[in-house]
Structures are given as C-alpha cells and as structure tokens.
Amino acid sequence: MDNQLDNNRNENDPEHGNPKKPNSHRNNQSILAFLICLLVTLVCFALFTNMLNDSSSEITYDKFIELVEKDQVEEVTLQSETLIIEVKSSASSSENTTYYTTMMEDENALTQRLEGTGIVFREEAPDAFAEFMSMMISVLLPTLVLFGLLMLFMRRMNRSGGGIMGMGVGKSRAKAYVQQETGVTFQDVAGQDEAKESLQEVVDFLHNPGKYTAIGAKLPKGALLVGPPGTGKTLLAKAVAGEAHVPFFSLSGSEFVEMFVGVGASRVRDLFEEAKKNAPCIVFIDEVDAIGKTRDSHYGGNDEREQTLNQLLAEMDGFDTSKGLLILAATNRPEVLDPALLRPGRFDRRVIVDRPDLKGRVDILKVHAKDVHLDESVDFEEVALATSGAVGSDLANMINEAAILAVKNGRTAVSQKDLLESVEVVLVGKEKKDRILSAQERKIVSYHEVGHALVNALQKDAEPVQKITIVPRTMGALGYVMQVPEEEKYLNTQKELEAMLIGYLGGRAAEEIVFDTVTTGAANDIEQATRVARAMVTQYGMSEKFGLMGLATQEDQYLTGRAVLNCGDDTATEVDHEVMKLLHDSYEEAKRLIGSHREALDKIAEYLIRKETITGKEFMKIFRAVEKGMEIPENLEDLVFPEEAAGV
C-alpha cells in the first residue's frame, strides 16, 4: 500500500513525475558552472599575465643607447626584433642584470653603433619549442590547474544540492530550525480557548488517525492563524507540535525571499523535501504575507515573491496528508494574501487568535505568574479590568515588570500595587522624575487632568475614574487620568460614545475656563475625539444627516484598524462638517459641566498639585465634600461625612 502511494505521488508530483525536468535542471546547472569557471579562469589568466609583465625588466630603446654610451653593457643578443641586453655586474645597482627592448633601427646601424665598444653582439634564431614550454610552464599550467580545481569544487557543490547561486543560497534553512520537542503545550497557552479547540482536533488526528480515516475524514493540509501582534500565534503553533510530539520546522516568510529570482522557490522545494523525510511533522511559516501577498498589481508585483508563492502553492497541492504533514502559517494581514493560498485544500482552516476577553486576560496573567511569588493582596480580576484591549505579550510584560518593581522596592513577593504600577509602565511608560515642571505648568496640567475626571464623574454613561496623576511619563504624557470599566464591554451605545467625546474634551474645556487660554497639551485628546466622532458618522450610522449610510471601510483590521472613506469628495466635505459639529457640541457640553462645578474643580486641582497623584476614591471624596459645602482638610482621612458619623 505504501509503495502504491509513493508511485501515485511520483506520477502526480510535478517534481518527480517528469523525468526530463531534473535532468534539464542539472544540465543547466552544469553549463552555468562551466561558464562561471571559464570566466574566473580568464580573469585569473589576465591578472597573472599582467603580473608577469609588471615584474619584467623591459626598458626603452633610448635607455639602451644610454647604457651603451656609458659602457655598462656586456653583451647584446638579437632574437626576432628583440634585443636581450646583458648588463655588466659592476654597473647593475638592482637585482636585474638582463633587460630587453624592441629593435628600433636596422641591424647594420646597430652593428656600427656597437663596433669598437667591446660589446659582444650576436644574433640567435628563436627556439619555438623552448618558448612554447616556457609559456606552458609559466602561464597555461597554472591556469589549467586553477580551472580544474574550480570545476571540481562546483561539481561537489552540485552534488551536495546547494546549487550554483551564492554557495547554497537556494538551500532551505529548515534544518537549522527543526526542533524534535518544542517544550510548549496547550497548558502554556491561555485566553484562546476557541483557537486551542480548533487545533486540538488536528493534534488528535496526528495521534489517532485511524478513527478519522475510518469514517473518511482527512487531515487538514494547513491552518492559518490570524490575529493582532502579540496574541500568541507562534506560541500556539509550538504548542500543537509539543502536544503532537512531532518535529517542528519554524521559519519566517522573509527567509524565503532573496535578491536572486528563483532562490525562494528553491528553498520552498527543499523545505518540503526535508519535511517529507521527517513526516509526521509540522511546518510553521510565520509572517506568511511576506511571500503570500496577492499577485494583484494593486499591491505591487515582484517576480521573486510571485515565483516563491507559485512554488508554495504547487508544493501544498503535491504532498500527501496521510503521511502526517501539517502546514501552519501566521499573519496579521489576511486581507493581502492571495486567494489561491486561502482556498480549501491548501489552508483548510482559518483560526482567529484575537485579543483576549476579561476571563482570557485573567487566565493569561495566571499562566505567566505561576513561577512568580505573589502576596495575598494580588487580584488578577482588577488588573484584567484595567488592561482592556491588552494582548498576551503585554500581560506577560506586565507580570515581569511587577516582579522587577518588587525587587527594586526590597520585597520578596509581588503585591497588587506592583501589578497596577506595572500596568502604567507598559501603557504610558515609567515616571520621568528628572522632568521638573514650572509652577504654572503644574497648575495647568493639574486643571487639565481634573477637567477630564470631573466631566466623566458628572456623566452616568462614563467609566469611573481610578487614578489621577500629574507625574510626567516617559511616553510623553505630562499627566493622565486612568479609568477602569466596572465590567467587560463588547458594545458601546451612542450615549456612551457621546460621553466619551465629552470626557476627551474636558481637559481643554478646563484650561479655557480657568486660564482663559488653551495649550498644546490637548493634542492627543483632540486626535482621539476626532477618531471616535468620525467613526460615529461614517461607520456606526450615528449621524442624523447621513443616517445608516456606510461611508468608510476598515483596513488592516488586526494592525492599525484604519478607516478609509469610500465616498465622493462632496460627501467627504459634508462628513468633515458633521464631525466638526459633533465635536463642537461635545466641547460646549464639557464647558457647561465644568462651569457649573467650578468650586469642585478648584479644590480637587489644588489637592492634586500638593499630592501629585490621587486615587479615584480620594477624588470622589473631595467632590462629595465640596458638593456638601464642607472644608477639605490636609489629611483626607480626617474628612468624615455626617451620614458616616451618624452610622458610627
């Protein structure tokens, strides 16, 4: 049965089915090797001849006459219009005692010139055989030896499969990346339950192929892992190989592409040959969009990449899944991949590896904290709520930063304070303690941040404030307000988005009301507010003017998520006007809210300037005290509300 499968594969496989193709490929390589050897030999011959000429002792004819007149010549021999000049040993100051020059006058004139000088002058017939042997020994023999060595070297290169280009440029690097055991299992992957479930079926198929083939099922040829960066696509691929206990070939798509056309295709062929030898095994191609980009001219053409893609498509059609060969690929740009690569029969499954939800973030934090010493104050639920939108790599980084902070502060276990501080370090950077703001700037930043917090506190659809700080951060923020939702949300209502806009513009509104001017500190707030307002108009159908009309499409869903307008220029102008109106109304509402609670703004800002950082509970305590007309003590612990005193 196995022999028949091999025969069928050889008949259908374009690489094995046509016996002429490998021979013609070998012949082309041999011709190319011969031409390169010949070229190298000729270059070496020219350099060698030039070296001989440079090291020779040729002189000009007038120099020869000068030597004769100075009585420094002992003997002159004429050979085929060439004068061989023997210089007297006493007159030679250099190593050369023999020179030659071309005959410039007739023989009789030269004879008359040399008569009476005592110089021996004779004529010799050239020895053709001696000249031939001299040339053979001095030039042709080294050239032939060099040519033979090059041919032998090239033949050994061809036998080893390295090809002619770049001393094995076309050789796949799969051998260097093969792992017999990855050391990663599904227990090391958290927050991606649906993705693990899809891949566990593949692992079970590799372990127990009989129960699937009995009903007629086939092993999927490939699975495409799609998701934002850092969500764990590579980790999942390693976990599949670790669970299946099969060799794991891991390569990046960019490793197939070189400047030489045809190298990528050669590497793809070699990769699949190695994989077939090691089957059952798993081949993982990370960033497959580097070679799998669509051949549509809209994205730009490239002969090398397209040839590599064509070879990959042919190889994925050619291998037999019954051997246990599985192709995994990962990308965060599925929209640019060629449709021929995505069709069933090549990548049969698309596994979405998206950002984890609240439960997923809690599980990820637990996985990365299993080897970290934690104290009893740690609450992963609170940390997960504060990190909405974070991916697995972000959460792993936060756990590591928290451990570093604990060591830095002299503790032997990580506390909740360390974890929350690490969240801020990852999201907004470390505290920039060497940046000292002037008193006026500290006041402006304080009012700006309290403006954000106050506007959010006055709106029932806004998220609660957890922390306010005016300590500068390394990522450029001079201060910020940290808001944490009470629960995980997957949808936002129109009222929540409108409250979000007012909150973004609360800082600029506070600056204008208090200082009667504005600063550059609201640049990021305006950018985010504009993005939300434009999405409300063009994508969410929350505009009275345009109604339910979709005016933008999202590109690079898993990267930038950038929205691109798909409407005419006149409509785009009207969209801008609608966004401006929405932002203007939100700004006016922010100014109204702050203006009606000016005393609370002043008291909270004054307290923030003194303390630099306050919690959400302290913020709300001061706000309630001001609303009740109470004085704010130096220490907030001394502030007791009447209802609390009555309760006591």
C-alpha positions in Angstrom: 0.0 0.0 0.0 2.8 2.4 0.9 4.6 1.7 -2.4 1.5 2.4 -4.3 1.0 5.7 -2.5 4.6 6.6 -3.4 4.1 5.7 -7.0 0.9 7.8 -7.2 2.7 10.7 -5.6 5.5 10.4 -8.1 3.1 10.4 -11.0 1.2 13.4 -9.9 4.1 15.4 -8.3 5.4 17.9 -10.9 8.9 17.5 -9.4 9.0 13.7 -9.7 6.5 13.0 -12.5 8.6 14.4 -15.4 12.0 12.6 -15.6 13.3 15.2 -18.0 12.9 18.1 -15.8 15.5 17.2 -13.2 18.0 16.3 -16.0 17.4 19.6 -17.8 17.8 21.4 -14.5 21.1 19.6 -13.8 22.3 20.3 -17.4 21.6 24.0 -16.9 23.5 24.0 -13.7 26.5 22.3 -15.3 26.5 24.8 -18.2 26.3 27.6 -15.8 29.1 26.2 -13.6 31.3 25.7 -16.7 30.7 29.3 -17.8 31.5 30.7 -14.4 34.7 28.6 -14.1 35.8 29.8 -17.5 35.1 33.4 -16.6 37.1 33.1 -13.3 39.9 31.4 -15.1 40.2 34.1 -17.8 40.2 36.8 -15.2 43.0 35.0 -13.3 44.9 34.5 -16.5 44.7 38.2 -17.3 45.8 39.1 -13.8 48.7 36.6 -13.9 49.9 37.8 -17.3 49.7 41.4 -16.1 51.7 40.5 -13.1 54.4 38.8 -15.2 54.6 41.9 -17.4 54.7 44.2 -14.4 57.6 42.2 -12.9 59.6 42.0 -16.2 62.7 44.2 -16.9 61.7 45.9 -20.2 63.5 49.2 -20.9 63.1 51.8 -23.6 65.4 52.0 -26.6 66.9 55.3 -25.6 67.7 53.8 -22.2 69.6 51.0 -24.1 71.6 53.7 -26.1 72.4 55.4 -22.8 73.8 52.2 -21.3 75.9 51.6 -24.4 77.4 55.1 -24.2 78.2 54.6 -20.5 80.0 51.3 -21.3 77.6 49.4 -19.0 76.6 46.7 -21.5 78.5 43.5 -21.7 76.5 41.5 -24.3 73.6 42.1 -26.8 71.6 39.3 -28.4 69.1 39.8 -31.2 66.1 37.5 -31.1 63.2 38.2 -33.5 63.4 42.0 -33.4 64.0 41.9 -29.6 67.3 42.9 -28.1 68.4 40.9 -25.0 70.8 43.1 -23.0 73.3 41.7 -20.5 74.5 44.5 -18.1 77.9 44.4 -16.5 77.6 43.2 -12.9 79.5 46.2 -11.6 77.2 48.6 -13.3 73.9 47.0 -12.1 72.5 48.6 -9.0 69.4 46.5 -8.9 68.7 42.8 -8.9 68.1 42.7 -12.7 71.2 42.1 -14.9 69.2 41.3 -18.0 66.9 43.7 -19.9 65.1 43.6 -23.2 63.8 46.2 -25.6 62.4 46.3 -29.1 64.7 46.9 -32.1 64.2 50.5 -33.3 66.9 50.6 -36.1 68.2 48.3 -38.8 70.8 45.7 -38.0 73.7 47.4 -39.9 73.2 50.7 -38.0 73.2 48.8 -34.7 76.3 46.9 -35.7 78.1 50.1 -36.5 77.0 51.6 -33.2 78.4 48.7 -31.2 81.7 48.4 -33.1 84.7 49.4 -31.0 82.8 49.3 -27.7 83.9 45.8 -26.8 80.3 44.7 -26.5 79.6 41.2 -27.8 76.8 41.3 -30.4 75.3 38.2 -31.8 72.0 37.1 -33.4 70.1 33.9 -32.4 67.2 32.2 -34.1 64.2 31.8 -31.7 63.7 28.4 -30.2 59.9 27.7 -30.8 59.9 24.6 -28.6 61.6 26.4 -25.7 59.2 29.3 -26.0 56.2 27.0 -26.0 57.4 25.1 -23.0 58.2 28.3 -21.2 54.6 29.6 -21.8 53.1 26.2 -20.8 55.1 26.2 -17.5 54.6 29.9 -16.6 51.0 30.6 -17.7 49.0 27.7 -19.1 49.9 25.1 -16.5 48.7 27.3 -13.5 45.6 28.3 -15.5 44.7 24.7 -16.2 45.3 23.7 -12.6 43.1 26.6 -11.4 40.3 25.7 -13.9 40.4 22.0 -12.8 40.1 23.0 -9.1 37.1 25.2 -9.8 35.3 22.5 -11.8 35.9 20.0 -9.0 34.6 22.5 -6.4 31.5 23.3 -8.5 30.8 19.6 -9.0 30.9 18.9 -5.3 28.6 21.9 -4.8 26.0 20.5 -7.2 26.2 17.0 -5.6 25.5 18.5 -2.2 22.4 20.2 -3.6 23.5 23.7 -2.8 23.1 24.9 -6.3 25.3 27.4 -8.0 23.9 30.6 -6.6 25.6 32.0 -3.6 27.3 28.8 -2.4 24.0 27.2 -1.4 21.8 30.3 -1.5 18.9 28.2 -2.7 19.2 25.8 0.1 16.4 25.9 2.7 17.3 26.8 6.2 14.7 24.4 7.5 17.3 22.0 9.0 18.6 24.8 11.2 15.1 25.4 12.7 13.8 21.9 13.2 13.0 21.0 16.8 12.2 17.5 17.9 10.4 18.8 21.0 9.3 22.4 21.4 8.7 22.2 25.2 5.4 24.0 24.9 2.0 22.5 25.4 -1.6 23.8 25.4 -1.3 24.4 29.2 1.2 27.2 28.4 -1.4 28.9 26.2 -4.3 30.7 27.9 -7.1 33.1 26.8 -7.5 31.4 23.4 -9.9 28.6 24.1 -11.6 28.6 20.7 -8.3 28.6 18.8 -7.0 25.7 21.0 -10.1 23.7 20.4 -9.7 24.0 16.6 -6.0 22.9 16.8 -6.6 20.1 19.4 -8.6 18.3 16.7 -5.5 18.4 14.5 -3.4 17.0 17.3 -5.8 14.2 17.9 -5.8 13.4 14.2 -2.0 13.1 14.3 -2.2 10.8 17.4 -5.2 8.7 16.3 -5.5 8.9 12.5 -7.4 5.6 12.4 -10.7 6.8 13.9 -10.8 9.7 11.4 -9.8 7.8 8.3 -12.3 5.1 9.2 -15.2 7.5 8.6 -13.5 9.0 5.5 -12.0 12.2 7.1 -8.7 13.6 6.0 -6.1 15.6 7.9 -6.4 19.3 7.0 -3.4 20.3 4.9 -3.0 23.6 6.6 -4.3 26.0 9.2 -3.9 29.8 9.0 -3.5 31.6 12.4 -4.8 35.2 12.1 -4.8 37.9 14.7 -3.1 41.0 16.1 0.6 41.0 17.0 1.4 39.5 20.4 -1.8 37.4 20.8 0.2 34.1 20.8 0.1 32.7 17.2 3.7 31.4 17.3 3.1 30.0 20.8 0.0 28.2 19.6 1.9 26.6 16.7 4.7 25.4 19.1 2.0 24.0 21.4 0.5 22.0 18.6 3.9 20.5 17.8 4.6 19.9 21.5 1.3 18.2 22.1 1.7 16.0 18.9 5.3 15.2 19.8 6.5 15.6 16.2 9.4 17.6 14.7 8.6 21.3 14.3 10.0 23.3 11.4 9.8 27.0 12.2 10.7 29.7 9.5 9.7 33.2 8.7 8.2 34.1 5.3 11.0 36.6 4.7 13.6 33.9 4.9 12.5 32.5 1.5 13.0 35.8 -0.4 16.4 36.9 -1.7 17.6 39.3 -4.4 18.1 36.4 -6.8 15.0 35.3 -8.7 14.3 31.6 -8.1 16.1 31.3 -4.8 12.8 31.4 -2.8 11.2 28.7 -4.9 14.3 26.5 -4.4 14.1 27.0 -0.7 10.4 26.1 -0.7 11.2 22.9 -2.6 14.0 22.0 -0.2 11.8 22.7 2.9 9.1 20.3 1.7 11.6 17.7 0.9 13.0 17.9 4.4 9.5 17.9 5.9 8.6 14.7 3.9 11.7 13.0 5.2 10.7 13.8 8.8 7.0 13.2 8.5 4.9 13.2 10.5 5.9 16.8 11.3 4.6 20.3 11.4 5.9 23.2 9.3 5.2 26.7 10.7 5.7 29.7 8.4 5.5 32.9 10.4 4.5 36.2 8.7 3.4 34.3 5.6 2.3 37.5 4.0 5.9 38.2 3.1 5.6 35.5 0.4 1.9 35.0 0.1 0.9 38.5 -0.9 -1.7 38.6 -3.6 -0.5 38.7 -7.2 -2.8 41.6 -8.0 -0.9 44.6 -9.3 -2.8 46.8 -6.7 -0.3 45.7 -4.1 2.8 45.8 -6.4 4.4 42.9 -8.3 7.6 41.1 -7.5 8.9 38.3 -9.7 10.9 36.6 -6.9 8.0 36.7 -4.4 5.4 35.5 -7.0 7.6 32.7 -8.1 8.1 31.6 -4.5 4.3 31.8 -3.9 3.7 29.7 -7.0 6.1 27.1 -5.8 4.4 27.1 -2.4 1.0 26.6 -4.0 2.4 23.7 -6.1 4.0 22.0 -3.1 0.9 22.3 -0.9 -1.1 20.6 -3.7 1.6 17.9 -4.1 2.1 16.4 -0.7 0.1 13.5 0.8 -1.7 14.3 4.1 -1.8 10.6 5.0 2.0 11.0 5.8 1.1 13.4 8.7 2.5 16.6 7.2 0.7 19.7 8.5 1.3 23.3 7.4 0.7 26.1 9.9 1.1 29.8 9.0 0.6 33.0 10.9 -0.2 36.5 9.7 -1.8 39.7 10.9 -2.6 40.9 7.4 -5.0 38.3 5.9 -6.6 40.8 3.6 -3.4 41.0 1.4 -3.0 37.2 1.0 -3.5 35.6 -2.4 -7.0 34.0 -2.8 -5.3 30.8 -4.2 -3.4 30.4 -0.9 -6.6 30.7 1.2 -8.8 28.3 -0.6 -9.8 24.9 0.9 -7.2 22.2 0.0 -4.3 24.5 1.0 -5.3 26.3 4.2 -8.4 24.4 5.1 -8.9 26.3 8.4 -8.6 29.9 9.5 -8.1 30.1 13.2 -8.7 33.5 14.7 -6.3 34.4 17.5 -7.9 37.6 18.7 -7.4 39.9 21.7 -8.4 38.0 24.9 -11.6 38.9 26.9 -11.7 39.5 30.6 -11.7 35.9 31.5 -8.9 35.2 29.0 -6.8 38.0 30.5 -7.2 36.6 33.9 -6.1 33.2 32.7 -3.1 34.6 30.9 -2.0 36.5 34.0 -2.2 33.3 36.0 -0.1 31.4 33.4 2.7 34.0 33.4 2.6 34.4 37.2 2.8 30.7 38.0 6.6 31.0 38.7 6.3 34.4 40.4 6.0 34.8 44.2 2.7 36.7 44.9 1.3 38.0 48.2 -2.3 37.8 49.4 -3.2 41.3 48.0 -3.0 40.3 44.4 -6.3 40.4 42.5 -5.9 39.4 38.8 -9.6 40.4 38.2 -8.8 44.1 38.9 -5.7 44.0 36.8 -7.6 42.4 33.9 -10.3 45.1 34.1 -7.6 47.8 33.9 -6.0 46.2 30.8 -8.9 46.0 28.3 -7.5 45.5 24.8 -4.1 44.2 26.0 -2.7 41.1 24.3 -0.8 38.2 25.8 2.6 39.7 25.3 1.5 42.9 27.0 0.3 40.9 30.1 3.4 38.8 30.2 5.5 42.1 30.2 3.3 43.5 33.0 3.9 40.5 35.2 7.7 40.7 34.6 7.7 44.5 35.3 5.8 43.9 38.5 8.4 41.3 39.6 11.2 43.8 38.8 9.4 46.6 40.8 9.0 44.3 43.8 12.7 43.5 43.8 13.5 47.2 43.3 11.4 48.1 46.4 13.0 45.4 48.5 10.1 43.0 48.7 10.2 39.2 48.3 6.7 38.9 46.7 4.7 40.8 44.2 1.9 42.9 45.5 -1.2 44.4 43.9 0.4 47.8 44.0 3.3 46.4 41.9 0.9 45.0 39.3 -1.1 48.2 38.9 2.2 50.2 38.7 3.5 47.8 36.0 0.2 48.3 34.0 1.0 52.0 33.9 4.7 51.4 33.0 3.6 49.2 30.0 0.8 51.6 28.9 2.2 55.1 29.5 5.9 54.5 30.4 7.9 55.0 33.6 7.7 58.0 35.8 10.0 60.8 34.4 11.4 62.1 37.7 14.0 64.3 36.1 11.4 66.4 34.3 10.6 69.3 36.6 7.7 71.4 35.5 7.3 75.0 36.5 4.7 76.0 39.0 2.4 77.4 36.2 2.8 74.3 34.1 2.0 72.1 37.1 -1.1 74.1 37.7 -2.2 73.9 34.0 -1.6 70.1 33.9 -3.5 69.7 37.2 -6.6 71.6 36.0 -6.4 69.8 32.7 -6.5 66.3 34.2 -9.1 67.2 36.8 -11.2 68.5 34.0 -11.2 65.1 32.4 -12.0 63.4 35.7 -14.7 65.8 36.7 -16.6 65.6 33.4 -16.5 61.8 33.5 -17.7 61.8 37.1 -20.7 64.0 36.1 -21.9 61.7 33.4 -23.7 58.4 34.2 -22.6 56.8 30.9 -18.8 57.4 31.5 -16.4 54.9 33.0 -15.4 55.5 36.7 -12.0 57.2 37.5 -9.4 55.1 39.3 -6.4 57.4 39.4 -5.3 60.9 38.5 -1.6 61.9 38.3 0.4 64.9 37.1 3.7 63.0 37.2 5.3 63.0 33.7 5.8 59.7 32.0 8.5 58.6 29.5 6.0 58.1 26.7 5.3 61.9 26.6 2.3 62.3 28.9 2.6 65.1 31.4 -0.3 63.6 33.4 -3.2 61.3 32.8 -6.5 60.0 34.1 -6.8 56.3 34.5 -10.4 54.9 34.0 -11.4 51.3 34.6 -14.7 49.9 33.5 -16.9 48.1 36.0 -17.3 45.2 33.6 -16.1 44.0 30.3 -17.9 45.5 27.3 -18.2 44.4 23.7 -20.6 47.1 22.5 -20.9 50.8 23.1 -24.1 52.7 23.0 -24.4 56.1 21.3 -24.8 57.8 24.7 -21.6 56.1 25.9 -19.7 57.3 22.8 -21.1 60.9 23.3 -20.0 60.7 27.0 -16.6 59.6 25.8 -16.3 62.6 23.4 -17.2 65.0 26.3 -14.6 63.3 28.5 -11.9 63.6 25.9 -12.5 67.4 25.6 -12.9 68.1 29.3 -9.2 68.9 29.8 -9.2 71.6 27.0 -12.5 73.0 28.4 -11.0 73.3 31.9 -7.9 75.1 30.5 -10.1 77.7 28.7 -12.4 78.3 31.7 -9.7 78.7 34.3 -6.8 80.3 32.3 -8.8 82.0 29.5 -6.4 80.4 27.0 -5.5 76.9 25.7 -2.2 74.9 25.4 -0.8 72.2 23.3 -1.5 69.6 26.0 -4.8 68.5 24.4 -3.3 67.3 21.1 -3.8 63.6 21.9 -7.3 64.2 23.3 -8.3 66.0 20.1 -6.9 63.2 18.0 -8.8 60.5 19.9 -12.0 62.6 20.0 -11.9 63.2 16.2 -11.3 59.5 15.6 -14.4 58.5 17.7 -16.6 61.2 16.1 -15.6 60.3 12.6 -16.3 56.6 13.3 -19.8 57.6 14.7 -20.6 59.4 11.4 -19.0 57.1 8.8 -19.1 53.6 10.3 -21.7 53.4 13.2 -24.6 55.2 11.5 -25.0 57.6 14.4 -25.4 60.8 12.3 -28.8 62.5 11.7 -27.6 63.8 8.4 -26.3 60.5 6.9 -28.4 58.0 8.8 -27.5 54.4 8.1 -25.2 55.1 5.2 -21.8 53.4 5.5 -19.1 55.9 4.4 -15.9 54.1 5.4 -14.3 50.7 5.4 -11.8 49.3 7.8 -8.3 48.3 6.5 -5.6 46.3 8.3 -8.2 45.0 10.9 -5.5 43.4 13.1 -2.9 46.1 12.8 -3.9 49.8 12.6 -7.6 49.3 12.1 -7.5 52.4 9.9 -10.8 53.6 8.3 -10.8 54.7 4.7 -13.6 56.8 3.2 -15.4 55.3 0.2 -17.5 58.2 -0.8 -17.2 61.2 -3.2 -15.3 64.4 -2.5 -18.5 66.4 -1.9 -19.8 63.8 0.6 -16.3 63.7 2.3 -16.6 67.5 2.8 -20.0 67.1 4.4 -18.6 64.3 6.6 -16.0 66.8 7.9 -18.7 69.3 8.7 -20.7 66.7 10.6 -17.7 65.7 12.6 -16.9 69.3 13.4 -20.5 69.9 14.6 -20.3 66.8 16.8 -17.0 67.9 18.4 -18.3 71.5 18.8 -21.4 70.3 20.7 -19.4 68.0 22.9 -16.9 70.8 23.8 -19.7 73.1 24.7 -21.3 70.5 26.9 -17.9 69.9 28.6 -17.5 73.6 29.3 -21.1 73.7 30.7 -20.4 70.8 33.1 -17.1 72.3 34.4 -18.5 75.8 34.7 -21.4 74.6 36.9 -18.9 72.8 39.2 -16.1 75.4 39.3 -15.5 75.2 43.0 -15.0 71.4 42.9 -12.6 71.9 40.0 -10.5 74.3 42.1 -10.5 72.3 45.3 -9.5 69.0 43.6 -6.9 70.7 41.4 -5.4 72.3 44.5 -5.2 69.0 46.3 -3.7 67.3 43.2 -0.9 69.9 42.9 0.1 69.1 46.5 -0.1 65.3 46.3 0.8 64.8 42.5 -1.2 61.6 42.5 -4.6 60.8 43.9 -6.8 57.7 43.7 -10.4 57.6 42.3 -11.8 57.2 45.8 -9.9 60.3 47.0 -11.2 62.2 44.0 -14.8 61.3 44.7 -14.4 62.0 48.4 -13.3 65.6 47.7 -16.0 66.0 45.1 -18.7 64.9 47.5 -17.3 67.2 50.3 -17.4 70.2 48.0 -20.9 69.5 46.9 -22.0 69.4 50.6 -20.1 72.6 51.3 -17.6 71.0 53.7 -14.0 72.1 54.2 -11.2 69.9 52.8 -8.6 69.0 55.5 -5.0 68.5 54.8 -5.4 64.8 55.5 -8.4 63.2 53.8 -8.6 60.6 56.4 -9.9 63.3 58.8 -12.8 64.1 56.4 -15.9 62.4 57.8 -19.3 62.9 56.3 -22.4 63.4 58.5 -24.0 60.1 57.5 -20.8 58.2 58.3 -20.6 59.9 61.7 -24.2 59.0 62.4 -23.5 55.4 61.4 -20.6 55.3 63.8 
